[in-house]
Amino acid sequence: MMDIPGLYNYWIVIVLMMTGFYVVIARGNLVKKIVGLNIFQTSVFILYITMGKVEGGTAPIVVEGADVIYSNPLPHVLILTAIVVGIATTALGLALIVRIKEAYGTVEEDEIFAKDESA
Amino acid sequence: MIAAHLPVLQIVVPLVAAPFCLLLRRGTWAWILSSIVCLAALVIAATLLSQVLESGPISYELGGWAPPWGIEYRVDVLNAFLLLIVSATGAIVLPYARRSVAHEIPESQHGGFYTALLLCFTGLLGVAITGDAFNLFVFLEISSLSSYVLIAMGRDRRALTAAFQYLVMGTIGATFIVIGIGLLYMATGTLNMADLGARLPAVGANRTVLAAFAFLTVGATLKLALFPLHFWLPNAYAYAPSVVTAFLAATATKVSIYILLRFFFTIFGPTFAAEDITLQRLVVPLAVIAVLVCSTVAIFQSNVKRMLAYSSIAQIGYMMIGIGFDTVTGLTAGIVHLFNHAATKGGLFLALGCVVLRIGSCQLDDLAGLGRRMPLTMFSFVLGGLSLIGVPLTAGFVSKWYLVQAAIEQDNWLVAVAILVGSLLAIIYVWRVVEVAYLRPAPEGTPAGGIEAPWSMLVPTWILIGASIYFGIETSLNVGVASAAARFLLGVAG
């Protein structure tokens, strides 16, 4: 449990995750929400990349004749897919914001609610 | 030859057809193509279900890589049933889509609309069929991303904010699911769900596994809109195009419930869910609150689509009560209700789509006198409403009957009473629509004569409403398959 430096990556993951999550919930600006969502997703990428690391392991490229420990490439490959999903989500979110801006003239959540209430 | 590849064809056919819809550009051709694809998917799903019922689970190795290393498509009773629900909804909704989409969505976007619909369809089928936990996440995101697009196509500008809100909530939910899957991979080193289920008991309930359970549960309940994580749903359903609302209401939340069932029962196993987490104390109270609160909120809605959306959250509550009981009767009730509600709510939203086509609104007050002007549409709405309430001889009655039985089995009278109170609340909100449509005269100056919806829309509506009556009388398919699936999940022989 006291191995804080050894678990450095995981602490970063938790800090990033909570930062992103907080921004998504607390900010009323839609663009900032998307940025928060991005940070939140990025923390998960780091989580996956970290778990693939094997202590003393090298890049998973076959070395002829030598007795080598390799890192686990599977989580890295998985997270490539998740990164693509993250990009698609961000792009779609930003596209929606453009349309919202066109329709409402603002990207602030409370102003949008106010306009819907008065409409 | 082809028969052996049915599981993968179920996914590949709609997936490949989707970009073609975009290339065809002309709305009619895209519509024809997607209709054919959905029908083909329905045939495949029906064949798969009959194969599974006959000879047990089917395992398909993608690319010839044996599980647990390769991705496996695994079809058993539960997900064959779900594939049938999703593809049948698709095949029924598409003939309807033509007129409704032409009315609600600008011509230039039709190609894109059918592309997104087919992608969503693919994603939902993929979630159901895959046996690999990470693959499940990818399919979930395919279906979610395309459903955000579909919802944003609604005419009202609030559709945009609803889609954005759903995007944020949905992404948080899906990311929670990835975190959970990652933690499980750390604990076991495998992603195949059956393999996970086999390895987890040896690992035991350590902190990583418990955290994974928490992340997966919260992520899936966000997606299926269990109270109090339901805030994205009412707006998304209310402002999406009518076809999209009907399709998503009948399939998306149901598939999310399936995800939860898989996590709870295939991966963690019924004893883990029951003993280490005490699922019942966690899920059942929330589900009961969902039934009572959302049924009450539904009564006060002035927009009928929104009213049905709140009713959906309440109905999800019923399913979760059944699942939370963690018994054969309870699970059977949950799965039967999943099927029955898909037919009923799909039919109701289709009926509302007919109303929107003719009068351009689904505000309660605008429905005045519609009972005379659109007799077939409104009568189908009444029948669907009866099934929603749970009147005998409708599908809604069958699922509530099993649910009350499951509650009484557990001596949980409070829950049994809550289910009945929920039905009483449903009577009130369904009656409000009936009263306005049948007992209130049409406003001054409306032209006399009927404005019945076209046949291409009435027939799909009546098929779904007819199903929700038929399966209330002839219950061998829905109850039979559901109880087989429940026993399979709980690992009880029989």
Interface residues (C-beta under 8 A of the other chain):
Chain A: F21 V24 L30 K33 L37 F40 Q41 V44 L47 Y48 M51 P75 L78 T81 A82 V85 A88 T89 L92 G93 L96 I97 R99 I100 A103 Y104 I112 D116
Chain B: F134 F137 V138 E141 L145 Y148 V149 A152 R157 R158 L160 T161 A163 F164 L167 V168 T171 I172 A174 T175 V178 I179 G182 Y185 M186
